[in-house]
Structures are given as C-alpha cells and as structure tokens.
Amino acid sequence: MSSPLKYLSAYSQQIQIQVQQMIEQKKLAQYLLNKYPTTHEVSNDKALRGYVMSLKNQYLKKSAPLNQIKYDDKIHIINNALGLHTYVSRVQGNKLKSKNEIRIGSLFKKVPEVFLAMIVVHELAHLKEKEHNKAFYKLCQSMLPDYHQLELDLRIYLTQVELFGEIYN
C-alpha cells in the first residue's frame, strides 16, 4: 500500500504530521473549503487556451509560441503528473520545426482558480526553464507570488481526492 502522504513526501516532517492529523480527524476537506470555497469557470479547452495565453502574454511575451493547450483525461494517471509541457522538434524538409504543448489534467476542470493558476504557471515556466531548479521556482514565484503555498495546498487537495474523493463538484 502506498503512503497516504505520497504527494507530500518532499515536505518537512512537521507539515506531514499536521496533514496526517487532518486526515485522521477527516478535516482535509474542511481546511480546503474554508481556504478556497469556490471553483473557476475555465471548463473547456477553448477557455483554457484563453486563460493560459493571458498569463503567458502577461509574464512570458518573448517565450516560444504554444501550439496546443488542452485538458487531458489521461494525465492524472501518468506518473502522478498534474500537467505536462511537451516540446517536440521535427525536421520538415530543410527546416527544424518545434512545437510546444501544455496539457492540464482534467481533474483540474473543477478546482479553485488559484490551483489552476499554479499548474499553468508551472507549465509556462518550463518554456524558459526545462529543469526544476532554483531559476525555475524563482520564475514561478515571479508569476504567482504565493506559488509555494499553493503547491502545498494543491498537494493536500490531491491527498484529499485520493483518500476521500473530490470536494469541488
């Protein structure tokens, strides 16, 4: 059996203990709903494209263009990924063509807007920084100042979904 805190394994022992206590008291949903009571309206691929492009144009105007942006039903199964940024290079004739795609797990069609923003910012940051390094997280924070807290809360939400089910319907 996998640990109920698999999404939080990189966090401090203190945070893991706090979350474990919320699990035992069945208070994860209450914590999340108190902090993030409403969900976003970005429910289809067209709306997602507009949302992503708005953030990209605000923070990363000079980055590579995005060829495809969509929700993907398969993502939540693959390696516990939340979203994927893919970069494909192809030779067409004597030209090298590249395509950037962002796919967001369909689970995120019904979550608080800040969780969607956190995932989109994460995937957009990969346009400039391929690795999860200091520069990557600095870029994420420049686009979304409370990025780290949102990532923690999103991981708490994923724990809630896995153990008790979705709370935003």
C-alpha positions in Angstrom: 0.0 0.0 0.0 1.3 3.4 -0.9 1.7 6.2 1.7 -1.3 8.5 2.2 1.2 11.3 2.1 2.9 10.4 -1.2 2.1 13.9 -2.6 3.8 15.5 0.5 6.9 13.3 0.8 9.2 16.2 0.0 7.8 18.4 2.7 9.0 18.7 6.3 8.1 16.2 9.0 6.1 18.9 10.8 3.9 19.5 7.7 3.4 15.8 7.2 2.4 15.4 10.8 -0.1 18.3 10.5 -1.6 16.8 7.4 -1.7 13.3 8.9 -3.7 14.8 11.9 -6.2 16.4 9.5 -6.5 13.0 7.7 -7.2 11.2 11.0 -9.8 13.9 12.0 -11.2 13.9 8.5 -10.6 17.7 8.2 -8.8 17.9 4.9 -11.9 18.9 3.0 -12.9 21.5 5.7 -9.4 23.0 5.6 -9.5 23.3 1.8 -13.1 24.5 1.5 -12.5 27.2 4.2 -9.4 28.5 2.4 -10.7 28.0 -1.2 -14.5 28.0 -1.3 -15.2 28.5 -5.0 -14.0 26.9 -8.3 -13.1 28.5 -11.6 -15.1 28.7 -14.8 -12.3 27.5 -17.2 -14.1 24.3 -18.1 -13.2 23.6 -21.7 -10.2 23.7 -24.0 -11.1 27.0 -25.6 -11.4 28.7 -22.2 -8.2 27.1 -21.0 -6.3 28.3 -24.1 -7.5 31.9 -23.3 -6.6 31.6 -19.7 -3.1 30.2 -20.4 -2.4 32.7 -23.2 -3.4 35.6 -20.9 -0.8 34.5 -18.3 1.8 33.8 -21.0 1.3 37.3 -22.6 1.5 38.9 -19.2 4.7 37.3 -18.0 6.4 35.5 -20.9 5.7 37.5 -24.0 9.0 36.6 -25.6 8.9 32.9 -24.9 8.3 30.2 -27.6 4.7 30.1 -29.0 2.3 27.4 -27.8 0.8 25.2 -30.5 -1.6 23.3 -28.3 -3.3 23.9 -24.9 -5.9 21.5 -23.6 -7.3 19.4 -20.8 -6.2 15.8 -20.9 -8.2 13.0 -19.4 -5.1 10.7 -19.2 -2.7 12.9 -17.2 -3.8 12.2 -13.7 -2.9 8.6 -14.3 0.6 9.1 -15.7 3.3 9.4 -13.0 1.0 11.5 -10.8 1.6 14.4 -13.1 -0.7 17.5 -12.8 0.1 18.9 -16.2 2.6 18.3 -19.0 4.7 20.6 -21.1 5.9 18.9 -24.2 8.4 20.1 -26.7 8.6 18.3 -30.0 11.2 19.0 -32.7 10.7 17.7 -36.2 12.6 18.1 -39.4 10.4 19.2 -42.3 12.4 19.5 -45.5 15.5 21.5 -44.6 13.8 23.3 -41.6 13.6 22.3 -38.0 10.1 22.9 -36.6 9.3 22.8 -33.0 6.0 22.7 -31.1 5.2 23.5 -27.5 2.2 22.0 -25.9 0.6 22.4 -22.5 -1.8 19.7 -21.2 -3.6 20.1 -17.9 -5.1 17.1 -16.1 -8.9 17.0 -16.5 -9.2 16.7 -12.7 -8.5 20.5 -12.6 -11.6 21.5 -14.6 -13.3 21.8 -11.2 -10.9 23.3 -8.7 -10.3 26.7 -7.2 -8.9 29.2 -9.7 -5.6 29.5 -7.8 -4.9 25.8 -8.2 -5.4 26.1 -12.0 -3.1 29.1 -12.0 -0.4 27.3 -10.0 -0.4 24.4 -12.6 -0.5 26.8 -15.6 2.4 28.9 -14.1 4.4 25.7 -13.5 3.9 24.5 -17.1 4.6 28.0 -18.6 7.8 28.2 -16.6 9.0 25.2 -18.5 9.0 27.3 -21.6 12.1 29.1 -20.2 13.5 26.6 -17.7 13.3 22.9 -18.5 14.6 21.7 -15.1 13.0 22.1 -11.7 15.9 24.2 -10.4 16.3 27.5 -8.5 15.7 29.6 -11.6 12.5 27.6 -12.4 10.9 28.2 -9.0 12.0 31.8 -9.0 10.2 32.3 -12.3 7.1 30.5 -10.9 7.1 32.9 -7.9 7.5 35.9 -10.1 4.3 35.0 -11.9 2.5 33.8 -8.8 4.0 35.2 -5.5 2.3 32.5 -3.3 3.3 29.7 -5.6 4.9 27.5 -2.9 1.9 27.7 -0.6 -0.5 27.0 -3.5 1.6 24.0 -4.5 1.4 22.6 -0.9 -2.3 23.2 -0.7 -2.8 21.6 -4.1 -0.9 18.5 -2.9 -3.1 18.5 0.2 -6.1 18.6 -2.2 -4.7 15.6 -4.2 -4.3 13.7 -0.9 -8.0 14.5 -0.2 -9.1 13.3 -3.6 -7.1 10.1 -3.3 -8.3 9.2 0.2 -11.8 10.7 0.4 -12.8 11.8 -3.1 -13.3 15.2 -4.8 -14.9 18.0 -2.9 -15.5 20.5 -5.7 -18.3 19.3 -7.9 
